[in-house]
Amino acid sequence: MRCYAIILFALVSLLPVNAFSQTQTPEAALNLFKNAVKKSGTGDLDGAIEDYTRAITLSSSFAPRKKAGNSFAGAGENSSEEITIIDPFTANAYTNRGLARYQKGDYPGAIEDLNKALQIRPSLAVAYLNRAAALRAMGDLSGALKDLDKAISLKKDFFQALNNRGSVHLDLGHHAAALEDLNRAVELNDKVAETFYHRGYTYLGLKNFDAAIADFNRTLELEPKRAWAYQGRGTGLMYKGEMLKAVEDFNRAIELDPKLAWAYFNRGLIWVYLGEEDQGQKDLAECLRLRPDLKAELDPRIDLARHLRRIGQPLL
């Protein structure tokens, strides 16, 4: 049973780039870039996008016009025409504007910007990382995986890319591959809650409940208010037969996120299994109110919980 939501890329897993400039990069473009970074940091995404756009215009138009044979790949110009040389600095501005657009939920716009960044600098690993996030947000897991593979091929110990590739493998059900990536990510940085969180759900998929619980414990040490970590740990405890401890975790998950349908789902199953039908039905009704699409999965689970209670077997 899948007891977790699709894991979205948290912002910690995306990266802006610093101002990388050539000697010919206009000072005005660099200043706009730096202002845009500051605006992004304060949440002024529209202001950041405006400044990145102005920086792109400046850094793309100051150079002398050259033949297309000297332009960046994919410029889309006829080889007999003259076009403007693009300063490699512009790739950074496109990358960061793409990140700002991603943060605003404009995933197609983000992908468009990151495509342009990679036309200019095909070895820019951060652009592949961020484009993977946008592709994933649009449901293109295979495309995201391909970009993360490329990012890691360019930068072997790329923590954010390993973390995110592990997350994508998890959503695809590739538990062994997910575990390999997340183990490596933990070796590189053991202070990021997101990585332990992903690995905890990976261990649940592998039915290694003790390891899952340990990772959710670590997640909650680093980020005590992550509702889905309580949901994950409660699931591990439930499958180990520690029902009342599991209920405590589901209670806490619901306190933190009253709309977390899976916590009602699992807590309701526990009450049914323990013979507390009224409490169980109340939780299960709330689960279906929040997520009517779970009914097809819930009904057979309720029947199984009752059957396992009657024959004295653990809840599976």
C-alpha positions in Angstrom: 0.0 0.0 0.0 1.4 3.4 -1.0 1.1 5.5 2.2 2.8 8.6 1.1 2.1 11.5 -1.3 4.1 12.2 -4.4 7.2 13.8 -3.0 7.7 17.2 -4.4 11.1 18.7 -4.7 11.6 21.1 -1.8 13.3 24.4 -2.5 16.4 23.2 -0.7 16.9 20.8 -3.6 17.1 23.5 -6.2 20.0 25.8 -6.7 20.5 29.3 -8.1 23.9 30.0 -9.6 26.3 32.8 -8.8 27.3 35.5 -11.2 29.8 33.9 -13.6 31.0 36.7 -15.9 33.4 37.3 -18.7 35.6 40.4 -18.8 33.2 41.8 -21.4 30.1 41.3 -19.2 28.5 44.8 -18.6 28.6 45.9 -15.0 25.0 46.9 -15.3 24.1 43.3 -16.2 26.0 42.0 -13.2 24.3 44.5 -10.9 20.9 43.5 -12.1 21.8 39.9 -11.6 22.9 40.5 -8.0 19.7 42.5 -7.3 17.6 39.7 -8.7 19.3 37.2 -6.4 18.5 39.4 -3.4 14.9 39.8 -4.5 14.5 36.0 -4.9 15.8 35.6 -1.4 13.1 37.9 0.0 10.3 36.3 -1.9 10.0 39.0 -4.5 9.9 36.6 -7.5 8.2 39.0 -9.9 10.9 41.6 -9.2 13.6 39.0 -9.6 12.2 37.9 -12.9 12.1 41.5 -14.1 15.8 42.1 -13.2 17.0 38.8 -14.6 15.2 39.7 -17.9 16.9 43.0 -18.0 20.3 41.3 -17.3 19.7 38.9 -20.1 18.8 41.7 -22.5 22.0 43.6 -21.6 24.4 40.6 -21.7 22.9 39.4 -25.0 23.0 42.6 -26.9 26.2 44.5 -26.1 28.5 42.2 -28.1 29.4 42.9 -31.7 27.4 41.1 -34.3 29.0 38.0 -35.7 28.2 35.3 -38.2 25.9 32.5 -37.0 28.8 30.1 -37.1 30.1 31.8 -34.0 26.9 31.8 -32.1 25.8 29.4 -29.4 24.2 26.1 -30.4 20.5 26.1 -31.1 20.3 29.8 -31.9 17.8 29.0 -34.6 19.2 31.5 -37.1 20.1 30.9 -40.7 23.8 30.4 -41.2 24.0 33.2 -43.7 22.6 35.8 -41.4 24.3 37.9 -38.7 23.3 37.4 -35.0 24.5 38.6 -31.7 27.0 36.6 -29.6 25.6 35.5 -26.3 27.8 36.1 -23.2 28.1 32.8 -21.2 27.0 34.8 -18.2 23.5 34.9 -19.7 23.2 31.1 -19.0 23.3 31.9 -15.3 20.6 34.6 -15.6 18.4 32.1 -17.6 19.0 29.4 -15.0 18.0 31.7 -12.1 15.0 33.2 -13.9 13.9 29.6 -14.6 14.2 28.8 -10.9 12.1 31.9 -10.0 9.5 30.8 -12.6 9.5 27.3 -11.1 8.9 28.8 -7.6 5.9 30.7 -9.0 4.5 27.5 -10.5 5.2 28.4 -14.1 6.8 25.1 -15.0 6.6 25.5 -18.8 8.3 28.9 -18.5 10.9 27.4 -16.2 11.7 24.7 -18.7 11.9 27.2 -21.6 14.5 29.3 -19.6 16.5 26.2 -18.6 16.6 25.0 -22.2 18.1 28.3 -23.2 20.6 28.1 -20.4 21.7 24.7 -21.6 22.0 25.9 -25.2 24.5 28.4 -24.0 26.3 26.2 -21.4 25.6 22.5 -22.1 27.8 21.5 -19.1 25.8 23.5 -16.5 24.8 20.8 -14.1 22.6 23.1 -12.0 20.4 23.8 -15.0 19.8 20.1 -15.5 19.0 19.8 -11.8 16.4 22.6 -11.9 14.9 21.5 -15.2 14.4 18.0 -13.7 12.4 19.6 -11.0 10.1 21.4 -13.5 9.7 18.3 -15.5 8.8 16.3 -12.4 6.3 18.9 -11.3 4.6 18.4 -14.7 4.5 14.6 -14.2 7.4 13.7 -16.6 9.3 11.4 -14.3 11.3 9.8 -17.1 12.4 13.2 -18.4 13.3 14.3 -14.8 15.4 11.1 -14.3 17.3 11.7 -17.6 18.2 15.2 -16.5 19.3 14.1 -13.1 21.4 11.4 -14.7 23.1 14.1 -16.8 23.6 16.4 -13.8 25.3 13.6 -11.9 27.5 12.6 -14.9 28.7 16.2 -15.0 29.2 16.5 -11.2 29.7 13.1 -9.5 29.1 14.1 -5.9 26.2 16.4 -6.6 24.2 16.1 -3.3 21.0 17.8 -4.5 20.9 15.7 -7.7 21.5 12.5 -5.8 18.8 13.4 -3.4 16.3 14.3 -6.1 17.1 11.2 -8.3 16.5 9.0 -5.2 13.1 10.7 -4.8 12.2 10.1 -8.5 13.3 6.5 -8.3 11.1 6.1 -5.2 8.0 7.5 -7.0 8.8 5.1 -9.9 9.0 2.2 -7.4 12.7 1.6 -8.0 13.5 1.1 -4.4 17.0 -0.4 -4.8 18.1 2.4 -7.0 16.5 5.0 -4.7 18.3 3.5 -1.7 21.7 3.6 -3.5 21.3 7.3 -4.4 20.0 8.3 -1.0 22.7 6.4 0.9 25.3 8.3 -1.2 23.5 11.6 -0.5 23.5 10.9 3.3 27.3 10.2 3.1 27.7 13.6 1.5 25.4 15.5 3.9 23.7 14.0 6.9 22.1 17.2 8.0 19.2 17.4 5.5 15.8 16.2 6.7 14.5 15.7 3.2 17.0 13.0 2.4 16.2 10.9 5.5 12.5 11.4 4.8 12.9 10.0 1.2 15.0 7.1 2.5 12.4 6.4 5.2 9.7 5.9 2.6 12.2 3.8 0.5 12.7 1.5 3.5 9.0 1.2 3.9 8.8 0.1 0.3 11.5 -2.5 1.0 9.6 -3.6 4.2 12.6 -2.7 6.4 10.4 -1.1 9.0 13.1 -0.7 11.7 15.4 1.2 9.2 12.4 3.3 8.1 11.5 4.2 11.7 15.1 5.2 12.3 15.2 7.5 9.3 11.9 9.1 10.2 13.3 9.7 13.7 16.2 11.5 12.2 13.9 13.5 9.9 11.9 14.7 12.9 15.1 15.6 14.8 16.0 17.9 11.9 12.5 19.0 11.1 10.0 18.4 14.0 6.9 19.6 12.2 7.0 17.5 9.1 3.5 15.8 9.1 4.4 13.2 6.5 7.3 12.0 8.6 4.9 11.2 11.4 2.7 9.5 8.9 5.7 7.5 7.7 6.9 6.5 11.1 3.3 5.6 12.2 3.1 3.3 9.1 6.3 1.6 10.1 5.1 1.1 13.7 1.7 -0.1 12.5 3.4 -2.8 10.4 5.5 -3.8 13.3 2.3 -4.3 15.4 3.0 -1.3 17.7 -0.6 0.0 17.2 -0.9 2.5 20.0 2.4 4.1 19.2 1.3 4.3 15.6 -1.9 6.0 16.6 0.1 8.6 18.5 2.1 9.4 15.3 -1.1 9.6 13.2 -2.6 11.9 15.8 0.4 14.2 15.5 0.4 14.0 11.7 -3.3 15.2 11.7 -2.5 17.9 14.2 0.1 19.3 11.9 -1.9 18.7 8.7 -5.6 18.1 9.2 -6.0 17.4 5.5 -3.6 14.4 5.5 -6.0 11.8 4.3 -3.5 8.9 4.7 -3.2 9.5 8.4 -7.0 9.1 8.8 -6.8 6.0 6.5 -4.2 4.3 8.6 -5.6 5.3 12.0 -9.0 4.2 10.9 -7.7 0.8 9.9 -6.0 0.4 13.3 -9.3 1.2 15.1 -11.2 -1.3 13.0 -8.4 -3.9 13.6 -8.6 -3.3 17.3 -12.4 -3.7 17.3 -13.1 0.0 17.8 -15.5 0.2 14.9 -17.2 3.6 15.7 -13.8 5.4 15.9 -12.6 3.6 12.9 -15.6 4.5 10.7 -15.3 8.1 11.8 -11.7 8.3 10.6 -12.4 6.4 7.4 -15.3 8.7 6.5 -13.0 11.7 7.0 -10.4 10.0 4.8 -12.9 9.6 2.0 -14.2 13.1 2.4 -10.7 14.4 1.8 -9.8 11.8 -0.9 -12.8 10.1 -2.5 -10.4 8.5 -4.9 -9.1 6.3 -2.1 -12.3 4.3 -1.8 -11.3 1.5 -4.1 -8.2 0.9 -2.0 -9.8 1.5 1.3 -12.7 -0.9 1.1 -10.7 -4.1 0.7 -8.3 -2.9 3.4 -11.2 -2.6 5.9 -12.3 -6.1 5.1 -8.8 -7.4 5.5 -8.4 -5.6 8.9 -11.5 -7.3 10.2 -10.5 -10.7 8.9 -7.0 -10.4 10.4 -8.5 -9.4 13.7 -10.8 -12.5 13.7 -8.0 -14.9 13.0 -5.5 -13.2 15.3 -3.0 -12.3 12.7 -1.0 -9.0 12.5 -2.3 -6.1 10.4 -0.5 -6.2 7.1 
